[in-house]
Amino acid sequence: MRVIHTNGSSTSSNKAALILGCSPRSFPLDYLGLPLKPGRLLKEDWSIVIVKFDKILASWQGLQLSRAARITLINSVLTSQASYIFSLFRASAWVIKLIDKRRKTYLLTGDKSINHILFNCAFTKEGWKSLLSLSNIPFFHLNYPPWNNAAHARPRRASLHKFCFIMVWHWKIWYERNTHYFAGSKKSALEIAIDEGTLQVSAAVRSSSSINYQAIQQNALKCFSRREHSKRFKEEDMQVHMEGKNCMVTGANSGIGYATAVGLASRGATVYMICRNKERGEAAFSKIQSITGNQNIHLEICDLSSINGVKSFVSRFSTQEKPLHVLVNNAGLLEHNRVTTPEGLELNFAVNVAATYTLTELMMPLLEKAAPDARVITVSSGGMYTTPLTTDLQFSESNFDGTLQYARNKRVQVALTEKWAETYGGKGVGFYSMHPGWADTPGVAKSLPGLSERLSGKLRTNEEGADTVVWLALQRKEDLKSGAFYFDRAEAPKHLRFAGTARSHAAIDAIVDSLRSICKVPS
């Protein structure tokens, strides 16, 4: 037992310790490693800090931890103590050097056989430099580290942070190496460095006179345009004919939907193009027929933002009683402003979730007619990695964030795919969701113009984005896993390490109940 005094005189705590037969201790000397007092710390005081760090690290060295676990300890324990200390006292150069050396030495002694995210901290002559912690960052709202110099204003370039976070989850998928991106002004900057499989993301405030601020790209952003998994692609996987197969593609007049329709039609499938705009749909329809020579192409007009419109289309289409072998839920929307449809639904939710759910559920009888080879392919997005599943389907928060809502919608699509695979597992229908990668589509250009301009010429083509969709439509069901999430012709994880999204999928039952009620779809 110890008696610890937190302020004032230590006399009373010493007397209490004597009565209780225990030892007195001061706070935070023994627990934070320094005396809490104003002014500059003496060298012997800093020695206490260094010894404290050494004791902590020594206690961890015996643990057989991966680098990811070591990073967690560094972030949650060691770095927090350093932040507290340096927020109170100005550190000498030798102190900063010693602490940083110990931290790096500990991290670099971990397992190097797999890729890890490395989040580190360093104090430089130019000011505070801190790597951001993925586990504590909500989608596209990156928190800044505390600044140790009041003269340095916080960066206001939110767009840089958005781009930074996009790079984080793209790295997780592509495992890019030796990639660097730097962007910023003379007062603020974000830097992303992917070096030998280790990702570093930094937010820095520096003095305008100390660094030459030039945008540099060294082998940069190849994750957007180059499919690293293509080394494993098999040409024979795509040499499959689909004569006699009925395929339906939503949003087929442009982008990935158009490329998907071309890919299926070129292999002999009967393709039903679902488009909202008749004029653009007819132009795409004629072009696909001309390119592929396939006359079994059909144009269907349906506004997917209207649930009643979807139901009307399904009712009309179902009268043909044709088996549906492939349903591709491709149509999507990213609207930055809050827009409410005539049916009272938030527009992003209506198109991305409500229409996808309604169309899939109502097409099940026709899909079952094509069993056991029927499948539903839903085009999701890697943006879903950044947000957990939520029952707030229509974004009730007062400050509407269209990008966040889009990411939530895409997470719902992945969870719905899991649920459909579980519910209809015995019906002979397979369900798959996928990430197409960042493609140079009209949707990206309209919804994310800044990103589209910055990465002009570096994004994937529509054909590259549609590649995995077509691949999923062609493969034997025995070679696929129903309910899985795919990227570049391979199953991909649905959650990032430390992102805190995995447990959220338990909410899918409540979400399905809500969707059934909102869309008025019979169970």
N, C-alpha and C positions, 0 to 999 in steps of 0.2 A: 504494500500500500504506500502511496505517495501523496503528500499534500502539496498542491500547486497554487501559488498565488498569481493572479493575473494582472493586478494593478495595486498601486499604493505600497505601503510598507510591508516588508516580509516578516515583521516581528510577530504578528498574530499567527501567521502560518507556521512559523518556527515553533511557537508555543504549542500549537495544535499537534504538530508532528511529535513533539516531546511527550505530550500526554498520550497520544495514540501509539507511541512506540514505533513510528515509521520515519522515513527520511523526507525532508522538505526539498522541493524542486521549484525552479522558477519557470515561467512561461514567457516567451517561447524558446528560451535558451536550449533546453534539452530536446524539445520537440520540433522546433523549426530550425535549430542550428545557429541561432544568433540572439543577442540581447536586443530587445525592443527599446531603442533609445534614439533620439534625434542626432543629426550630425554625421560625420564621416566615420566609418569603421576603421579601427586600427588593423595592422597586419595580423596581429594575434587573433582578432575577432574573425577576420576572413579565414584564418586557419581553422577555426571551429566549423565554419561553413564547409570547407573542403573536406575536413574529417567526416562531417556528417554525410556528405555525398559518398565518400569512400565506404562508409559503413553500410549505407543503403545498397550500393552497388555490390559490395562483398556478399551481402545476404542474398542477392539475386543470382550471383554467378554460379552457385551450385545447382540452380534450377535448370533443367533441360528444356529451355523455352525456344520456340521458333522466334524469328525476328518480329513477326506480327505481335506476339505476346510481349516481347521486349519493348516494342513501340508503345503498346498500351500502358506498360508500367512507366515508361519515360513520360508519356503525355499526362497520365493521371496523377503521378506522384512526384517524380523528380523535377520535371519542368515547372510544375505549379509552385514548388518551393523556390526555384530560381526566379520565377516571375515575381513572387512576393518579395523576395530579398531585394531584387534590383529596382522594384517600385519604391523602396524606402531609401536605399543607399546607392550612391554612385560607385560603380565598381572600377577597380584598377584593371589595366589591360592584362596583367598576369593572372588575375582571378578569372576573368572571362575566358582566357586561353586554357587554363587548367580545367575549368568546368566543362567547356566544350570538348576538350580532348577526352575527358572521362566519358562523357555521354556518347561520343562517336565510337570510342573503343568498345564500349559495352554493346552498342548496336551492331557493330561490324563483326562481332564474334558469334553472331547467331547463324542460323541455318541459311546458306546461300543457294540452296538447290532449287528454290521456288521464288516466284516473284512476290514482292511485298510492297506495300505503300510505306514510304519512309517520311514521317512527319518530324521535323527537327526544329530546334530554335537556335538562334545565334544573335549575339549583340555585336554590331559592327560600329566602326567609327562614324559611319553616316547615320546611324540611328538604329531603331529596332527593326529586326527582320525576323519574321516568324512564319513557319509553315502551318497551313491551316489543317485542322483536324476534321477528317471526313465524317466521323461518327457524330459530331455535334453541329453539323451544318444542315439546316433545312434547305429544301430545293430552291436554288437560285437566290438564296438570301444569305450570303456568306457573312459570318461575323468577323469583325476585325479584332486583332489582338490589342491589348492595352498599349498605349503609346507612352514611352518613358520621357518624352520631351513635349511639353505643351506647345512649343513653337511649331511642331509638325502637325499640320491639320490632317484629319483622316481623309483617305481617298474618297472621292465621290463618283468614281467611274464604275457604276454598278454593272455596266455592260461588260467590263473587263472581268468582273467576278463571275458573271454568267458564263462567259466563254471559258474561264478557268475551270468552272465546275463541269462543263461539257467535256473538257479535256480529261478530267478525272475519270469519268465513267467510260469514256472511249478507251482510255488506257487499260482499264480493267478488262475490256473485251478483246482488244487487239494485242495486248502485251507488247506494245511498241518499245523499241530500244533506240537510244541515242537520238532522241527527239527533243528539241528545245524551242520554246516560243517565249518571246519577251514583248510586252506591250505596255505602254504607259506614258505618262507625262513626266515633267521634271520634278514633280512633287509626289507622285504616286505611281506605283507600278505593280503589275502582277507578273510573275515569272513561273513558267512550267518547264521542268527539266526531267526528261525520262532517260535515265542513263543506266545502261546495262540491266534493264528490267526493274529499276527502282524509280518510282515516281516521286518528285518533289514539287510542291506547289507553294509559292511564297507570296506573301503580301508585304510590300516594303514601302517605307517612307524614308526618303533620303534627301540630303541637302542638294540643291540644284547645282552646286559647283563641284561636287565630288565625283560624279559619275557621268560618263558620256551616254546619254539616253538615245540610243538608236535601236530601232526595231530590228531584231536579228532572227533569222530562221535558218536553222542548220538541220537539214533532212527533216523539215518540219511538216507536221500535219499529214503525213502519209497514211495515217490511220483512217482519214476520211476517204481517201481515194483508192487505196490498195487493200485488197483482201488478203490478209496474212494467211488465212486458212486455205487459200486457193491452191497451195502446194499439195493439199490432200485431195483436191477435186478429181473425180473420175469422169472422163469424157463419156464413158458408156452409160453413166447415170442419166444423162440427158437425151440419149438416143432411144427414146420410147415413143411409140405412136399411140395416139389417143382417139382414133376413129371410133365412133359410136359412143363416146363419152360426152355428157352434157356438163358444161362448166359455166358458172355464173360469177361475174366479177363486178363488184360495186366500184364506183368512181373510175370507170374504165376509159374515160375520154382523154385523160392526161396522166403524166407522171408514171408512178409505179403500176397503177391500175392498167394504164394503156400498154405498158411493156409486158405486163402479165398476160393481157388478152392476146397480144401478138405472139408471145411464147407458146400459149396453149393452142391458138389457131394454127400456127405454123406446124404443129404436130398432129393436125387433123381433127382436133376437138370441135364440137359444136359449142360456140361461145355466146353467152347472153351478156351483153354489156348493159349495166345499170348506170344510167347517167341522169343528172338533174337537169342540165341544160340541153334542150333538143338540138339547137344549132351546132353546138360544139360536139355533141354526141354523134350527129350525122356526119360531121367532118371526120371524126375519128373512125367511125364505122366504115366509111368509104376508103379511108387510108389503109385500114387493116385488111380489108378485102383485097385491095390492090397489092399490098406487100406480100401477103401470104398465099393469095390465089384461092383461099378458102371461102366458099360461098355460104357456108353454114354459120354465118355470123348474124346475130339478131340484136337490135337496139331496143331497149326498154327504158322508158322515161319514168323516173321516180324521185321525188324530193325526200331524201332520207332524213331531213330535219323534221318531217311530219310523221308521227306514228300512224295516224290514220292513212296517210299516203302509202306507207309501207304495207299496212294491212290490205289496202285496196289493191296494190300491185300483187301481193302474194295470192289474194283471192282470184285475181284475173289469171295469173300464171298457172296456178294449181289446176285450173280447168283442163289444161293440156294433159295432165296426169303423166308427165314424163319423169322418169327417174333423174335425180340430180346427183351426179357423181362428185362434183367439186364445187363448193361454195367458198369464194374468196371475199372475206370482209375487208376490203381495202379502203373504202371511202373514209376520209378523216378530215378534221377541221381544227385549226388553232385560231380562235378569235380572241383578241386581246381585251376587248371591251365586253362588259356584261350585256348580252343580248338575249331577250326572252322571245321564244317562238309563240305563234298564235295559240298553241296548246299549253302555254305556261311553263315551258321547259327552258332551262339554260341551254343556249345554242350548242356549245361544245359537247355537253352531255347528251343532247338530243341526237347528234350525228354520230359521235364516237361510241356511245354506250347504248342508249335506248334503241336506236335503229339496229345496231349490231345484234343486240339481244332479241328484239322482236323478229327480225328477219330470220335469224338462226332457229329460234324456237318454232316459228310457223312453217319453216321449210323442212322440218324434221320428217314429216310423212314422205316427202319426195326423196329425201336423203336415204331414208330406210328402204325405199324401193331400189336404190342402187347398192345396197349392202351386199356383200361385206366390203366393197371397195370404195364406199363413200367417205368423204372427208370434208372438214371445215377448216379453212386456213384463215387466221385473223392476223392482219398486219398491225403489229403493235409498234413500240418504239423503245430504244434504249433509255429514253427519258424516264421510263417507269422505274428505273433503278433508283432514282433519287427520292422517291416518295413511298410511304406505306399505303396499304389499302385503307380507305376511309369510308364510313357510311354517309358522310356528307357529300352526296352525289352531285348536288347542284351548287356547291360552293356558297354556303350561307354567310361566310365572312363578309364584312362590310367593304373591305379593300379587295376588290376582285383582282385576281392574278390569272390571266388567261394561260400563261405558260405552265403555271402550277396545275391549273385545272386540266390542261391537256395531259400532263404527266400522270395525274390521278386517273384520268380516263383510260390511259394506256395500261396502268396497273390493274384496273378493273378488268380490262380485256384479257389479260394474262390469267387472272384469278377465275374469270368466267370459263376460260378454256379448260382449266383444271376441273372445275365443277361439272362442265358438260361431259368431260371424259369419264368422270365418276358416275354421273347420272345415266348416261347412255352407253356405258361400256359394253352392254350386252346387245346393243342394237345394230352392230356392224358398221358404226360410223366412227371415224377417227377425228380427233380435234387437236389442232396445233396452232400455236401462236409463234410469231417470229419478229425479229428486228432486221429491217432492211439495210441498216447503215444510213449515213447521211448522204442522200442523193440530191442531185441538182434538179429538183422538181419544181413545178410552178407553185406548189403549196409552200415549199421552203422559201422560195423567193418572195412570196407575198407575206407570209407570217413572220419570217425572220430575215428581213432584208439586209440588216447589218451583217449577219453571219454569212448570208449568201454572197454579199459583195466581198467580204474579207477573204472568203475561201473560194472565190471565183476560179474555176479551172481545176480545183483540187477535190471537189466533191465527187461522189460516185455518179455514174450515168444512171439513167432510169433502168436500163437493162441490167446493170449490176445490182441495183436495189431490188429488182424483181427476180433475180436469179434463184434465191432460196424459196420464194413462193412457187415458182414453176417446178423447182426440184421436189418440193413437198408434194406437189400434185402428181408427179411422175413415179415416185418411189413405191415399192411394194409396202403395204401397211405393216407387214411383218418386220420390216427394217426400220420402222419409225416407232416412237413412243407417244401414245395418245396422252394429251395433257401437257406435253413438254413445250419448252420455249427454244426456238432454233435461231441460229445466226450463222451465215456462211456455210450452209449445208451440214451443220453439226449442232447437237444439243448444247445449249448454253445455260449457265446458272440464271436463276430468276431473282437472285438477291446478291448484293455486294456484301463482302465481309465488313462487319461493324456498322452497316447502314441501318440496322434496326427495323427492317421491313418484313422479315420472314414470319414473325408471329401474327402480323396483321391479317394474313390470309384466313385466319379463323373467322373473320367477319363476313365471309362470302355468303353464308346462308342468309344472314340478315339482309345483305345487299340484293340477293336474288328475290327475296320476299318483297323488298321495296320495288324492284324492277317489275315484278309481276303485277304489283298494284298500280304502279305508274303507267305501265304500258297496257294494262288490262289484257294480259296474256293468260289463257287458262292453264292450270297446272296439269 
